[in-house]
Amino acid sequence: MIMDELLNNLGAPEDKIKRYQACVNEFDQLNFDDVYIRKIRNELISLEKNMKRTDTR
């Protein structure tokens, strides 16, 4: 199983946001950036937007 499949299938969206945010924070502290980290960052933004839309309904 690849990492994307693992992360996409675990827990509620809130849990996924926490995991993605922890990952992004860790790499920010290391001043590290690559395509995979940008993908995680974009997915995090998308999840947060979806959560806000869900909360306002």
N, C-alpha and C positions, 0 to 999 in steps of 0.2 A: 504494500500500500504506500502510495506517495504521500508526502507531507500535506499537500493540498486536500487530498481526500480525507485524511485523518482530521485536520482542522475543520473541515466543512461538516463533518458528521458528529462532532462532539458537542453536546450541551445546547442550551438555549442561546438565543442571540446575545443576551446580556453576558453570558459566560464567554462567548466568542469575542465580544468586544473587549472584555478584560484581558483575555489572552493576547489578542492582537496589540492592545495598548501596551502591555508589559513588554512584548517583543520590540515594538517600535521604540519605547523608552530606553530599553537596553542598548539597542543599536545607536540611538541618538547620543547616549553617554559615551559610546565608543567612537563617535564621529564616523560611523560606517554607513555607507549607502550603496546599494546595487539594485538591479532590476527586481529581484525577489522582495527586497525590503520595500521598494516603491509599490509593488503589487499588494503587499500586506497593508501598507498605509492607505492605498486607494480603497481596498476592501473595508478597512476600518471606517473610513469616511462614509462609504456607502451604507454600511450597517448602522452607523449613528443616524444618518438621515432617515433610514427606514424606521428606526426606533422612534424618532421624533414624529414622523407621520402617523405611526401607530398610536402614540401617546395622545395626539391631538384629535383622534376620532372618537 
